[in-house]
Amino acid sequence: MRVSRAAIMMLCLLAAVSAQTAKQIVRPLPGQTPPYSLAIKAGGTIYVAGQLPTDDKGNLVQGDMTVQARQVFDNLRAVLGKAGSSLDNVVSATVMLQSAADFPALDALYRQQFAGDPPARTTVIGSMVRPGALIEIQVTAVPNGAPRKAILPAGWAKPASPYSYAIQSGDTLYLSGLVSRSGKDNAQVQGDIATQVKTIMDNAGEILKAAGMSYGDLVTGHVALRDMKLFAPMNDAYRVYWEKDRPARVSCEVSPPGTFDVEITCVAVKGSSPREVIIPARADGTPGQSGPNFSPAIRVGNRLFISGGIGSTDKNAGDMKAQTAETLTRFGPALKAAGFTYQDVVAADVYVTDVQKFNEMNDGYRPFFTADPPVRATLGVRRLAGESALVEIMVTAVK
């Protein structure tokens, strides 16, 4: 039987698409059983777990920030290499520090790691879940050969620190954690929380415009507040940028760099598929509704972004394991409403108010992801939006 040239070309195209969209896992080393994968490649994106300064046996590397950060970057290189990528293909990085005093040393080493435009970056000061660790870095990357370009609005100065304001790859834009600075000269814009949020969101609008996008393309937001007492006025200034269909979001009390009161990190997607707000039904079966400040979940094409969720109730007050399990249980309706399952979750951001209860969080977390769990980064924060909440989790799923 003769196969036409057109048929052969179609088979090659299908094979290429299959290779791009197939889910690939970088698993932990033999003998190590953390409740997360080291990396997951799905939908043309590589999601990498937060890397701590540990050796190949899981032992913490002792030393100052320079020593520990160097080990973290060695770990990232190894994981990215196994996933078919490299540091130069990282599009977004979240840097978690134990102490703000280590920021200059981190920047000095960080600056040396990237040959081209550095990735978008968010830096927060929190509590490490591993005693003795000074740093954890979580990254998202694209495969070798994938498009990647830095976005700098016209007339803006490049950031003084080693990061790009945004990195665009295909239909996705990854913005750095933005603080209240002028894009023209990097000068700090002084003012109350409303002024700071307005500066941040106006700057985000300029970055989006430079990338051919708008506020309506934003799918997620991460808000780091120095003091949760500023939560309500932050929301008042934030929500005005959309009439409806606001992005999925997570907020917590954790220190931004410097003296800023707030840092906001966003991701935008402008794909061929429409951006859809997912509003799951309530537990009693009645229709759910979107909140005033963020959507429960946003779906664009084969990706689903679920807002940070908490699972605190009167019955599980003080119980980290039970709250973690309840939080993940509550994701079920959103996943189902969007046509996803727990097995489609590729990345999780976990925020805990007590790092001493890290193992208890893991006990509640493991049963939901028994095989090839999502990548994960975990940070200790001072407080969450729910007063009695011990844990908040935000997830991304790819189908």
C-alpha positions as CSV (number, residue, x, y, z in Angstrom):
1,M,0.0,0.0,0.0
2,R,1.4,3.4,-1.0
3,V,1.2,6.2,1.6
4,S,0.8,9.7,0.2
5,R,3.2,12.4,1.0
6,A,0.4,14.4,2.6
7,A,-0.4,11.5,4.9
8,I,3.2,11.2,5.9
9,M,3.4,14.9,6.6
10,M,0.3,14.6,8.8
11,L,1.7,11.7,10.7
12,C,4.9,13.6,11.3
13,L,2.9,16.6,12.5
14,L,0.8,14.5,14.9
15,A,4.0,12.9,16.3
16,A,5.5,16.4,16.8
17,V,2.3,17.6,18.6
18,S,2.2,14.4,20.7
19,A,5.9,14.9,21.7
20,Q,5.1,18.5,22.7
21,T,2.0,17.8,24.7
22,A,2.9,14.5,26.3
23,K,3.4,14.6,30.1
24,Q,7.0,13.8,31.1
25,I,8.1,13.3,34.7
26,V,11.5,13.8,36.3
27,R,11.2,11.6,39.4
28,P,13.1,11.8,42.7
29,L,16.3,9.7,43.0
30,P,15.8,6.1,44.1
31,G,15.3,5.8,47.8
32,Q,13.8,9.3,48.1
33,T,10.0,9.6,48.4
34,P,9.1,13.3,48.7
35,P,5.4,14.0,47.9
36,Y,6.4,15.9,44.7
37,S,8.0,15.3,41.4
38,L,11.3,17.1,40.6
39,A,9.9,18.3,37.2
40,I,6.9,17.9,35.0
41,K,6.9,18.7,31.3
42,A,3.4,19.3,30.1
43,G,1.8,21.4,27.3
44,G,5.2,22.7,26.2
45,T,6.1,24.0,29.7
46,I,8.5,22.6,32.3
47,Y,7.4,23.0,35.9
48,V,10.2,22.5,38.4
49,A,9.9,21.8,42.1
50,G,11.4,24.3,44.6
51,Q,15.0,23.3,45.1
52,L,16.7,23.5,48.5
53,P,20.5,23.4,49.1
54,T,20.7,19.6,49.4
55,D,23.1,17.1,47.9
56,D,22.2,14.0,45.9
57,K,21.5,12.1,49.1
58,G,19.1,14.7,50.5
59,N,21.6,16.1,53.0
60,L,21.5,19.9,53.6
61,V,24.7,21.6,52.4
62,Q,26.1,23.7,55.2
63,G,27.4,27.1,54.5
64,D,26.5,30.8,53.9
65,M,24.2,32.1,51.3
66,T,26.8,31.9,48.5
67,V,27.5,28.2,49.3
68,Q,23.8,27.3,49.6
69,A,22.7,29.2,46.5
70,R,25.4,27.6,44.4
71,Q,24.1,24.2,45.4
72,V,20.6,25.2,44.6
73,F,21.6,26.3,41.1
74,D,23.5,23.0,40.6
75,N,20.4,21.2,41.5
76,L,18.3,23.3,39.1
77,R,20.8,22.6,36.3
78,A,20.6,18.9,36.9
79,V,16.8,18.8,37.0
80,L,16.3,21.0,34.0
81,G,18.9,19.0,32.0
82,K,16.8,15.8,32.7
83,A,13.7,17.6,31.5
84,G,15.3,18.8,28.2
85,S,16.0,22.4,29.3
86,S,18.5,24.6,31.0
87,L,18.9,27.7,33.2
88,D,19.0,29.8,30.0
89,N,15.4,28.6,29.2
90,V,13.9,29.5,32.6
91,V,11.1,32.0,32.1
92,S,10.1,32.6,35.7
93,A,11.8,32.1,39.1
94,T,10.5,32.5,42.7
95,V,13.3,33.0,45.2
96,M,12.5,32.4,48.8
97,L,15.0,33.6,51.4
98,Q,15.1,33.1,55.2
99,S,16.7,36.5,55.8
100,A,16.6,39.8,53.9
101,A,20.3,40.3,54.9
102,D,21.2,37.6,52.4
103,F,19.7,39.4,49.4
104,P,22.9,41.1,48.2
105,A,24.9,37.9,48.3
106,L,22.1,36.1,46.5
107,D,22.0,38.8,43.8
108,A,25.8,38.6,43.2
109,L,25.7,34.9,42.5
110,Y,22.3,34.9,40.8
111,R,23.6,37.4,38.2
112,Q,26.3,34.9,37.0
113,Q,23.9,32.1,36.3
114,F,22.2,33.2,33.0
115,A,23.9,33.8,29.7
116,G,21.1,35.9,28.2
117,D,18.2,37.8,29.5
118,P,17.5,36.6,33.1
119,P,14.0,35.2,33.9
120,A,11.2,37.1,35.5
121,R,11.7,36.9,39.2
122,T,9.9,37.2,42.5
123,T,11.7,37.4,45.8
124,V,10.1,37.0,49.2
125,I,11.4,36.6,52.7
126,G,9.8,33.8,54.6
127,S,10.6,30.7,56.7
128,M,12.3,27.7,55.1
129,V,10.6,24.3,55.8
130,R,14.1,22.7,56.1
131,P,15.9,23.7,59.3
132,G,19.2,25.4,58.4
133,A,18.3,26.2,54.8
134,L,18.7,29.8,53.8
135,I,17.2,29.6,50.3
136,E,14.7,27.8,48.1
137,I,14.2,28.5,44.4
138,Q,11.4,27.3,42.2
139,V,11.4,27.8,38.4
140,T,9.3,27.4,35.3
141,A,11.1,26.8,32.0
142,V,10.5,26.1,28.4
143,P,12.2,23.3,26.5
144,N,15.5,23.8,24.6
145,G,14.7,25.6,21.3
146,A,11.4,27.1,22.4
147,P,10.8,30.8,21.9
148,R,11.7,33.1,24.8
149,K,12.1,36.9,24.8
150,A,12.3,39.6,27.4
151,I,9.7,42.3,27.5
152,L,10.8,45.9,28.3
153,P,8.3,48.7,27.7
154,A,9.6,51.6,25.6
155,G,11.3,54.3,27.7
156,W,11.8,52.0,30.7
157,A,15.2,51.4,32.4
158,K,16.3,47.8,32.8
159,P,15.9,46.5,36.4
160,A,18.9,47.1,38.6
161,S,18.8,43.6,39.9
162,P,19.3,40.5,37.7
163,Y,15.8,39.9,36.4
164,S,13.6,40.8,33.4
165,Y,10.3,42.6,33.9
166,A,8.7,39.8,31.9
167,I,9.5,36.9,29.7
168,Q,7.2,35.9,26.9
169,S,7.1,32.4,25.4
170,G,4.5,31.6,22.8
171,D,1.1,32.7,24.2
172,T,2.3,33.0,27.8
173,L,3.7,36.0,29.6
174,Y,5.5,35.6,32.9
175,L,5.8,38.9,34.9
176,S,8.2,39.5,37.7
177,G,7.1,40.3,41.2
178,L,6.3,44.0,40.8
179,V,6.8,46.5,43.6
180,S,6.1,50.2,43.7
181,R,8.8,51.5,41.4
182,S,8.8,53.8,38.4
183,G,9.6,51.9,35.2
184,K,11.3,55.0,33.9
185,D,14.2,55.1,36.4
186,N,13.6,52.4,39.0
187,A,13.0,55.0,41.7
188,Q,10.7,53.8,44.6
189,V,7.3,55.4,44.5
190,Q,6.4,56.3,48.0
191,G,2.8,56.2,49.3
192,D,0.2,54.1,51.1
193,I,-1.0,50.7,50.0
194,A,-3.5,52.1,47.5
195,T,-0.7,54.1,45.8
196,Q,1.6,51.1,45.8
197,V,-1.0,48.8,44.3
198,K,-1.9,51.4,41.6
199,T,1.8,51.8,40.7
200,I,2.2,48.1,40.4
201,M,-0.9,47.5,38.4
202,D,-0.3,50.5,36.1
203,N,3.2,49.1,35.4
204,A,1.8,45.7,34.8
205,G,-0.5,47.3,32.2
206,E,2.5,48.8,30.4
207,I,4.3,45.5,30.4
208,L,1.2,43.7,29.1
209,K,0.7,46.3,26.4
210,A,4.4,45.9,25.3
211,A,3.7,42.1,24.9
212,G,0.5,42.7,22.9
213,M,-1.8,41.7,25.9
214,S,-4.1,43.4,28.4
215,Y,-5.4,42.9,31.9
216,G,-8.1,40.6,30.5
217,D,-5.4,38.1,29.6
218,L,-4.1,37.7,33.2
219,V,-4.8,34.3,34.6
220,T,-3.0,34.3,38.0
221,G,-1.8,36.7,40.6
222,H,0.4,36.1,43.7
223,V,0.1,38.9,46.3
224,A,2.7,39.2,49.1
225,L,1.7,41.6,51.8
226,R,3.9,42.8,54.6
227,D,0.9,43.1,56.9
228,M,-2.4,41.3,56.4
229,K,-4.1,44.3,57.9
230,L,-3.6,45.9,54.5
231,F,-5.6,43.1,52.8
232,A,-8.9,45.1,52.4
233,P,-7.4,48.3,51.1
234,M,-5.1,46.3,48.8
235,N,-8.2,44.6,47.3
236,D,-10.0,48.0,46.9
237,A,-7.2,49.3,44.8
238,Y,-6.6,45.9,42.9
239,R,-10.2,45.0,41.8
240,V,-10.8,48.2,39.8
241,Y,-8.6,46.9,37.0
242,W,-11.3,44.5,35.9
243,E,-15.1,44.9,35.7
244,K,-15.5,41.1,36.0
245,D,-13.6,37.8,35.5
246,R,-10.6,38.7,37.6
247,P,-7.6,36.3,37.6
248,A,-7.2,33.4,40.0
249,R,-5.1,34.6,43.0
250,V,-3.4,33.8,46.2
251,S,-2.5,36.2,49.0
252,C,-0.4,35.9,52.2
253,E,1.5,37.8,54.8
254,V,5.1,37.5,53.8
255,S,7.8,40.2,53.4
256,P,8.5,41.6,50.0
257,P,12.0,42.9,49.4
258,G,13.1,46.3,50.7
259,T,10.6,48.5,52.5
260,F,7.7,47.8,50.1
261,D,4.3,46.8,51.6
262,V,3.2,44.7,48.6
263,E,4.6,42.7,45.7
264,I,2.4,41.2,43.0
265,T,3.4,38.6,40.5
266,C,1.2,37.7,37.5
267,V,1.0,35.3,34.6
268,A,-1.0,36.2,31.4
269,V,-2.1,33.9,28.5
270,K,-3.3,35.1,25.2
271,G,-4.0,31.9,23.4
272,S,-6.3,30.7,20.6
273,S,-8.7,29.4,23.2
274,P,-10.9,31.8,25.1
275,R,-10.1,32.6,28.7
276,E,-12.9,31.0,30.7
277,V,-13.8,31.6,34.4
278,I,-14.6,28.3,36.2
279,I,-17.2,28.6,39.0
280,P,-17.9,25.2,40.6
281,A,-21.1,24.4,42.4
282,R,-21.3,24.6,46.1
283,A,-21.1,21.5,48.3
284,D,-24.9,21.5,48.6
285,G,-25.3,21.5,44.8
286,T,-26.4,25.1,44.5
287,P,-24.7,27.4,41.9
288,G,-21.4,28.9,43.0
289,Q,-20.3,32.4,42.4
290,S,-17.1,34.3,41.7
291,G,-15.7,36.4,44.6
292,P,-15.3,40.2,44.4
293,N,-11.5,40.1,44.1
294,F,-10.6,36.9,42.2
295,S,-12.1,34.1,40.2
296,P,-12.2,30.5,41.7
297,A,-10.4,29.2,38.6
298,I,-9.4,30.3,35.1
299,R,-9.1,27.9,32.2
300,V,-7.3,28.7,28.9
301,G,-7.1,25.8,26.5
302,N,-5.5,22.8,28.2
303,R,-4.5,24.7,31.3
304,L,-6.4,25.4,34.5
305,F,-5.3,27.9,37.2
306,I,-7.1,27.4,40.5
307,S,-7.0,30.2,43.1
308,G,-5.4,29.6,46.5
309,G,-7.7,27.7,48.7
310,I,-7.9,27.1,52.5
311,G,-9.7,24.4,54.3
312,S,-10.1,25.7,57.9
313,T,-13.3,24.8,59.7
314,D,-14.5,25.0,63.3
315,K,-13.8,21.2,63.6
316,N,-10.2,21.2,62.2
317,A,-8.9,24.4,64.0
318,G,-5.2,23.8,64.7
319,D,-5.0,20.6,62.7
320,M,-2.6,21.0,59.8
321,K,-3.2,17.6,58.3
322,A,-7.0,17.9,58.4
323,Q,-6.9,21.5,56.9
324,T,-4.6,20.3,54.1
325,A,-6.9,17.4,53.2
326,E,-9.9,19.7,53.3
327,T,-8.2,22.3,51.1
328,L,-7.4,19.7,48.4
329,T,-10.8,18.1,48.7
330,R,-12.4,21.5,47.9
331,F,-10.4,21.6,44.6
332,G,-12.4,18.6,43.4
333,P,-15.4,20.5,42.1
334,A,-13.3,23.1,40.3
335,L,-11.3,20.4,38.6
336,K,-14.4,18.4,37.7
337,A,-16.3,21.5,36.4
338,A,-13.3,22.3,34.0
339,G,-13.0,18.7,32.9
340,F,-9.8,17.9,34.9
341,T,-8.8,15.5,37.6
342,Y,-6.2,15.5,40.4
343,Q,-3.9,13.6,38.1
344,D,-3.8,16.6,35.8
345,V,-2.3,18.9,38.5
346,V,1.3,19.6,37.6
347,A,2.3,22.3,40.1
348,A,1.4,23.4,43.6
349,D,2.3,26.4,45.7
350,V,1.9,25.7,49.4
351,Y,2.0,28.3,52.2
352,V,2.0,27.2,55.8
353,T,1.9,29.4,58.9
354,D,3.9,27.0,61.0
355,V,6.9,25.2,59.4
356,Q,7.1,22.9,62.4
357,K,3.9,21.3,61.1
358,F,5.4,20.6,57.7
359,N,5.3,16.9,58.0
360,E,1.6,17.1,59.1
361,M,0.9,19.0,56.0
362,N,2.6,16.3,54.0
363,D,0.4,13.7,55.7
364,G,-2.7,15.4,54.5
365,Y,-1.3,16.1,51.1
366,R,0.1,12.7,50.0
367,P,-3.2,10.8,49.6
368,F,-4.4,13.1,46.8
369,F,-1.3,12.4,44.6
370,T,-0.3,8.8,45.0
371,A,1.6,8.5,41.7
372,D,3.8,11.1,40.1
373,P,2.6,14.0,42.3
374,P,2.9,17.6,41.0
375,V,6.0,19.7,41.5
376,R,5.8,21.8,44.6
377,A,7.3,24.7,46.5
378,T,6.5,25.3,50.2
379,L,7.1,28.5,52.1
380,G,6.5,29.4,55.7
381,V,4.5,32.7,56.0
382,R,3.2,34.7,59.0
383,R,-0.5,34.7,58.2
384,L,-3.1,33.8,55.6
385,A,-6.3,35.6,54.6
386,G,-8.3,33.2,56.7
387,E,-7.7,34.0,60.3
388,S,-7.6,30.3,61.5
389,A,-6.0,28.9,58.3
390,L,-2.8,27.0,58.7
391,V,-2.2,26.3,55.1
392,E,-3.2,27.7,51.7
393,I,-2.6,25.9,48.4
394,M,-2.7,27.2,44.8
395,V,-2.5,24.7,41.9
396,T,-2.0,24.6,38.1
397,A,-3.3,21.7,36.0
398,V,-2.6,20.7,32.4
399,K,-4.7,18.3,30.5
